[in-house]
Amino acid sequence: VTGPTTVVLVDDHELIRQGLRRNFERDSTFEVVGEAGSASEAAALIDAVRPQVVILDVRLPDASGLDTAKALRAAHPDLGIVILTMYAGDDQVLGALESGASAFIPKSAPAHEVLAAARHAAEAPRTFSAADLAAVLRRATTAKVTLTAREREVLDLLAEGLAVAAIAKQLYISPSTTKAHIARLYEKLGAGNRAQAMVHAVKLGLLRPSTEEYP
Amino acid sequence: MRPTFPSLTGPFVHRLIRVVLLALCVGVTLGTGEHEALVYAAGLAVLGLLSSHPGNRLWVLGNASAEALLVGFGVVQTGWAESPLLPYLIAPAFTGALAVSVLGGVLPVGVAAAALVAAALLDDSGTPRDQLLTSDTAQWVVLALLVATVAAWVRAVLLEAEQSQPDVAAAQLEALRLITELRAVARQLPGTLDPATTAESMLERSREVSRVDSGAVLVTVVGSHKLSVVARLGAGRSRWELSADEGGPAALVMENQRPMVLEGHLSAAPDERRSGMTLVCPLVSGGRAFGVVVVESHVAGAFPPETVDRVLGCVSPLALQLQTALVFDEVRELATAEERRRLSREIHDGIAQELASVAYALDTAAEDIEPDHVASNQVNDVRDAVRRLVTELRMSLFDLRSEVAPDEGLGAAIGRHVRAVGAATGMTVHLSLNEGPMRLGAETEAELLRIVQEAVANARRHAQARNLWVACTVDPPAADVTVEDDGRGLTPRGSADSHGLVIMRERAARVRGELVVEPRSPHGTRVRVTIGKVRT
């Protein structure tokens, strides 16, 4: 039988550490072995007590939590790192993912979710878990390409196999304007020809029956 | 009276030099046992004290020469080249040059050298003269002259630095005067200090003096090679997609700060350039080009030199006003953005953390309490309420921190924001963006994004909407942004302040936009902000 999972709490707000500590202490599978209020304290503490999991706030007085996570990951490959943050937005989740953290949890989540994230981090420190991760990753790839309404029309007609002249006729624009739209479309999609453009558009989710359509 | 010492080297420096050199001389004296030198050292100390006292040039020169004479006399009396007093020759050389000029250093050294030569000529002890005036003595004299040169150079540098200070103060005064003026203008006449109004009047005036059909005023976007369209003249589908990239007409005109006449229409697609002429004029203020005015005419030969001069005559006088308005907008936007960042930090580090910790404490309390206890439901309700507040604060922080990045446009920023909010709240977002490569002004982009944030927050917070439709068309300087939701709609009473409508309206007015808030059929709210008229 292994002992409880050892946890270190890192947050510059003492009240947050207290609140989390009480919740961890209620659960006999965890043991809080230390607290730190800054990145430098955290690094020293973790070197000394070697916990299985660290709960890390992304905003620390002396360094960013993500940089701290990177440094901790480099020094301790098997440490479970849970990023805890008040900030919202996909870039926060992606930043945590890139830093080598094991889990991401917002401060608005209830305590039992923090414990669940800590449990995951202890078991699989080198994987990454976050709520709604699949959607975040999908947005990260599609958000990079934004088409204008006209370009979207041109793309749809291209997908139907229409020639430039036919597209121009259908959209009531000149062939040269159509060509300019197609050129910009290829550029945005990173394609050199129509076939490539189609493949990339499908990959980026631009050619599915779109839900992102203004009525 | 003009102070003798440059203020950056007060008497302290002069005294320090003397104390150090005197200590050296006394040290050597004690080492060699030439105790007679101590008498001269004492005399030099007294003279040194006098010399370090600030006074006019004559005072300094006189003292330095007296010092040098005493050094010379002392050297003669205490063993010529072996004299421990010889290094002290540097003191009058340094202080004289620092206080007066290179002459002030050379004069005392010359006095000492003359004294030494005279003493050697008059010497009747029978010692050969070349043993009296050795190369060692000459070395110290040369060294003292070198020190005098260096000190004179230091003096020149210090004086220059001092004299440039009054210029800085004058520039600051001038800046203060301008800013005060700006403040008065900005408070009283909101319309006049507006880039679009100024730019439009440039185009209007150009049309009065030449046969211009269409035109645009474009200015550089800070931190990028792009140009943003401040004003536009004439209907049609002209594409003012100019960039400030090297080699292009806009870049050439800005680089040479001279107007340029081109065949054909610059704003048409490359293979659709009909006959006609384009005139590109630089916008210059303070010797720097910050944009171009492009005017086009369908008439061949529409821009002969005298017409170009007339157009320039309309454009150039307004360039300074336009740039002032642009800078004023930029400063206002910087201040607003900085204040939002500060507010976000304050909320993040203060109330947000405290509420989050209360929520964690309530999590513990909710688990501790027996499920059938009378207070159990209440504790759970309070916990959920606090949790909602933390979520709400988190979204507010997200709004405060969302900005239009320098390399993305308004549409991209709006898209990023509403997608993230949709993901965090479970609202389905339907997005339609129509945005070309041209940008709006930075302040316009920022205010439009904030209006969208407010409208989306209303839909989320008050209306409990399930779907959100966001449409954004950017056609600089025009823009059209609509946010619609299928929520409960506006409450008739108190809606004006409870939904941040006043703030949205103010934001719109700040960038010359018009805000319309109306019910959406069958239910929900539509918020639409338009700036100018976008072309479809």
HADDOCK unambig.tbl for C-alpha pairs under 7 A between the chains (distance, minus, plus):
assign (segid A and resid 15 and name CA) (segid B and resid 354 and name CA) 6.88 0.50 0.50
assign (segid A and resid 15 and name CA) (segid B and resid 357 and name CA) 5.60 0.50 0.50
assign (segid A and resid 16 and name CA) (segid B and resid 353 and name CA) 6.83 0.50 0.50
assign (segid A and resid 16 and name CA) (segid B and resid 356 and name CA) 6.99 0.50 0.50
assign (segid A and resid 16 and name CA) (segid B and resid 357 and name CA) 4.66 0.50 0.50
assign (segid A and resid 19 and name CA) (segid B and resid 357 and name CA) 5.45 0.50 0.50
assign (segid A and resid 19 and name CA) (segid B and resid 360 and name CA) 5.02 0.50 0.50
assign (segid A and resid 19 and name CA) (segid B and resid 361 and name CA) 5.24 0.50 0.50
assign (segid A and resid 20 and name CA) (segid B and resid 360 and name CA) 6.39 0.50 0.50
assign (segid A and resid 22 and name CA) (segid B and resid 364 and name CA) 6.94 0.50 0.50
assign (segid A and resid 23 and name CA) (segid B and resid 364 and name CA) 5.87 0.50 0.50
assign (segid A and resid 86 and name CA) (segid B and resid 394 and name CA) 5.96 0.50 0.50
assign (segid A and resid 87 and name CA) (segid B and resid 394 and name CA) 6.10 0.50 0.50
assign (segid A and resid 87 and name CA) (segid B and resid 397 and name CA) 6.88 0.50 0.50
assign (segid A and resid 87 and name CA) (segid B and resid 398 and name CA) 6.50 0.50 0.50
assign (segid A and resid 88 and name CA) (segid B and resid 394 and name CA) 6.30 0.50 0.50
assign (segid A and resid 88 and name CA) (segid B and resid 395 and name CA) 6.75 0.50 0.50
assign (segid A and resid 88 and name CA) (segid B and resid 398 and name CA) 5.69 0.50 0.50
assign (segid A and resid 89 and name CA) (segid B and resid 398 and name CA) 6.96 0.50 0.50
assign (segid A and resid 89 and name CA) (segid B and resid 420 and name CA) 5.73 0.50 0.50
assign (segid A and resid 90 and name CA) (segid B and resid 420 and name CA) 6.42 0.50 0.50
assign (segid A and resid 107 and name CA) (segid B and resid 356 and name CA) 6.48 0.50 0.50
assign (segid A and resid 108 and name CA) (segid B and resid 356 and name CA) 6.74 0.50 0.50
assign (segid A and resid 108 and name CA) (segid B and resid 387 and name CA) 6.18 0.50 0.50
assign (segid A and resid 108 and name CA) (segid B and resid 390 and name CA) 5.48 0.50 0.50
assign (segid A and resid 108 and name CA) (segid B and resid 391 and name CA) 5.33 0.50 0.50
assign (segid A and resid 110 and name CA) (segid B and resid 360 and name CA) 6.98 0.50 0.50
assign (segid A and resid 111 and name CA) (segid B and resid 360 and name CA) 5.91 0.50 0.50
assign (segid A and resid 111 and name CA) (segid B and resid 363 and name CA) 6.35 0.50 0.50
assign (segid A and resid 147 and name CA) (segid B and resid 433 and name CA) 6.99 0.50 0.50
assign (segid A and resid 148 and name CA) (segid B and resid 433 and name CA) 5.63 0.50 0.50
assign (segid A and resid 148 and name CA) (segid B and resid 434 and name CA) 4.08 0.50 0.50
assign (segid A and resid 148 and name CA) (segid B and resid 435 and name CA) 5.74 0.50 0.50
assign (segid A and resid 149 and name CA) (segid B and resid 433 and name CA) 6.58 0.50 0.50
assign (segid A and resid 149 and name CA) (segid B and resid 434 and name CA) 5.40 0.50 0.50
assign (segid A and resid 211 and name CA) (segid B and resid 430 and name CA) 6.61 0.50 0.50
assign (segid A and resid 212 and name CA) (segid B and resid 430 and name CA) 4.39 0.50 0.50
assign (segid A and resid 212 and name CA) (segid B and resid 431 and name CA) 5.12 0.50 0.50
assign (segid A and resid 212 and name CA) (segid B and resid 432 and name CA) 6.93 0.50 0.50
assign (segid A and resid 213 and name CA) (segid B and resid 430 and name CA) 5.65 0.50 0.50
assign (segid A and resid 213 and name CA) (segid B and resid 431 and name CA) 6.16 0.50 0.50
assign (segid A and resid 213 and name CA) (segid B and resid 432 and name CA) 6.23 0.50 0.50
assign (segid A and resid 214 and name CA) (segid B and resid 430 and name CA) 6.03 0.50 0.50
assign (segid A and resid 214 and name CA) (segid B and resid 431 and name CA) 6.26 0.50 0.50
assign (segid A and resid 214 and name CA) (segid B and resid 432 and name CA) 5.62 0.50 0.50
assign (segid A and resid 214 and name CA) (segid B and resid 469 and name CA) 6.59 0.50 0.50
